[in-house]
Amino acid sequence: MVKPAVAVILLVIAGQGPGSAVAAPSTETAKRCIHYAYLVYPHKRPGSVHMSGDRQAYFTDCMAKDGNVPPPSSSKP
């Protein structure tokens, strides 16, 4: 026989399962974030000094904010 207190605990634990999962960012969000990351930190020529990881940090931050970052200003005329 299951005690009532144990049954309540099992029901509470079972209720916190898959329903509390967070959805992954969409494909459009990832495309927008990688596009913005390359606008802010453009690709360097082969043989130049390696990047400092700023582009990856920008992309990670953008994905964490679900793509809700201001569009970077373009330095091209």
C-alpha positions as CSV (number, residue, x, y, z in Angstrom):
1,M,0.0,0.0,0.0
2,V,1.3,3.4,-0.9
3,K,1.2,6.0,1.8
4,P,-0.6,9.2,0.9
5,A,2.4,11.5,1.5
6,V,4.5,9.4,-0.9
7,A,1.7,9.4,-3.5
8,V,1.6,13.2,-3.3
9,I,5.4,13.5,-3.8
10,L,5.3,11.2,-6.8
11,L,2.5,13.2,-8.4
12,V,4.4,16.5,-7.9
13,I,7.6,15.1,-9.4
14,A,5.7,13.5,-12.3
15,G,4.0,16.9,-13.0
16,Q,7.4,18.6,-13.5
17,G,8.6,16.4,-16.3
18,P,8.4,17.2,-20.0
19,G,6.1,20.2,-19.5
20,S,8.9,22.4,-18.1
21,A,11.2,22.0,-21.1
22,V,12.2,25.1,-22.9
23,A,11.9,25.3,-26.7
24,A,15.0,25.7,-28.8
25,P,15.6,28.9,-30.8
26,S,14.2,28.8,-34.3
27,T,16.2,28.5,-37.5
28,E,15.5,32.1,-38.4
29,T,16.9,33.3,-35.1
30,A,20.1,31.4,-35.7
31,K,20.4,32.8,-39.2
32,R,19.8,36.3,-38.0
33,C,22.3,36.0,-35.2
34,I,25.1,34.6,-37.4
35,H,24.4,37.3,-40.0
36,Y,24.7,40.0,-37.3
37,A,27.8,38.4,-35.8
38,Y,29.6,38.6,-39.2
39,L,28.4,42.2,-39.7
40,V,29.9,43.2,-36.4
41,Y,33.0,41.0,-36.6
42,P,33.8,40.6,-40.3
43,H,35.8,37.7,-41.7
44,K,39.5,38.2,-41.7
45,R,41.9,37.4,-44.5
46,P,43.7,34.1,-44.4
47,G,47.1,34.3,-42.6
48,S,46.0,37.2,-40.4
49,V,45.9,37.1,-36.6
50,H,43.2,34.8,-35.2
51,M,40.0,36.2,-33.9
52,S,39.6,36.7,-30.2
53,G,36.3,34.8,-30.0
54,D,34.3,38.0,-30.0
55,R,32.1,36.8,-33.0
56,Q,31.3,33.5,-31.1
57,A,30.5,35.5,-27.9
58,Y,28.2,37.8,-29.9
59,F,26.4,34.9,-31.5
60,T,26.0,33.1,-28.2
61,D,24.6,36.2,-26.5
62,C,22.2,36.8,-29.5
63,M,21.0,33.2,-29.2
64,A,20.5,33.5,-25.5
65,K,18.4,36.6,-26.1
66,D,16.4,34.7,-28.7
67,G,17.6,37.1,-31.4
68,N,16.2,40.2,-29.7
69,V,19.2,42.4,-30.3
70,P,19.4,45.7,-32.1
71,P,20.5,45.4,-35.7
72,P,24.2,46.4,-36.1
73,S,24.9,49.6,-37.9
74,S,26.6,49.1,-41.3
75,S,29.9,50.9,-41.7
76,K,29.7,50.6,-45.5
77,P,28.5,53.8,-47.3
